């Protein structure tokens, strides 16, 4: 398995990362919101939007 940050061989101690540095880089991405799942916001004020299939969560 390779490190998802730098693509070096993963170290058992930091798996799936190769080092503490890469683990910290990954943590920083989570904390700053760099990793996000795209979604469309639903307006809670318009419940009729929930009946529209394009507004339903998948």
C-alpha positions in Angstrom: 0.0 0.0 0.0 1.2 3.5 -0.9 0.8 6.7 1.1 -2.2 8.7 -0.3 -0.3 12.0 0.2 3.1 11.4 -1.4 2.8 7.9 -2.9 5.7 6.4 -0.9 5.5 3.0 0.7 3.3 3.1 3.8 4.9 2.7 7.2 3.2 0.3 9.7 3.5 2.9 12.4 1.6 5.5 10.4 -0.5 3.3 8.1 -1.9 4.2 5.6 0.7 7.0 5.5 4.4 6.8 5.2 5.2 9.3 8.0 3.9 11.6 10.7 4.2 14.5 8.3 1.9 13.0 5.7 -0.6 12.0 8.4 -0.5 15.6 9.6 -1.0 16.9 6.0 -4.1 14.7 5.7 -5.5 15.9 9.1 -5.0 19.5 8.0 -7.0 18.8 4.8 -9.9 17.5 6.9 -9.7 20.4 9.4 -9.7 23.1 6.7 -12.5 21.5 4.7 -10.4 20.5 1.7 -12.1 17.1 1.8 -15.8 17.5 1.2 -18.7 15.6 -0.4 -20.5 17.7 -3.0 -24.1 18.2 -2.1 -27.0 20.4 -3.1 -28.5 22.4 -0.2 -32.3 22.0 0.3 -34.2 25.0 1.3 -36.0 24.1 4.6 -38.5 26.9 4.0 -40.0 25.1 0.9 -41.0 21.5 1.9 -42.5 21.0 -1.6 -38.8 20.8 -2.8 -38.7 17.4 -1.0 -41.1 16.0 -3.5 -38.9 17.0 -6.4 -36.6 14.0 -7.2 -33.6 16.2 -8.1 -33.7 17.6 -4.5 -33.7 14.3 -2.7 -30.5 13.0 -1.1 -29.0 10.0 -2.9 
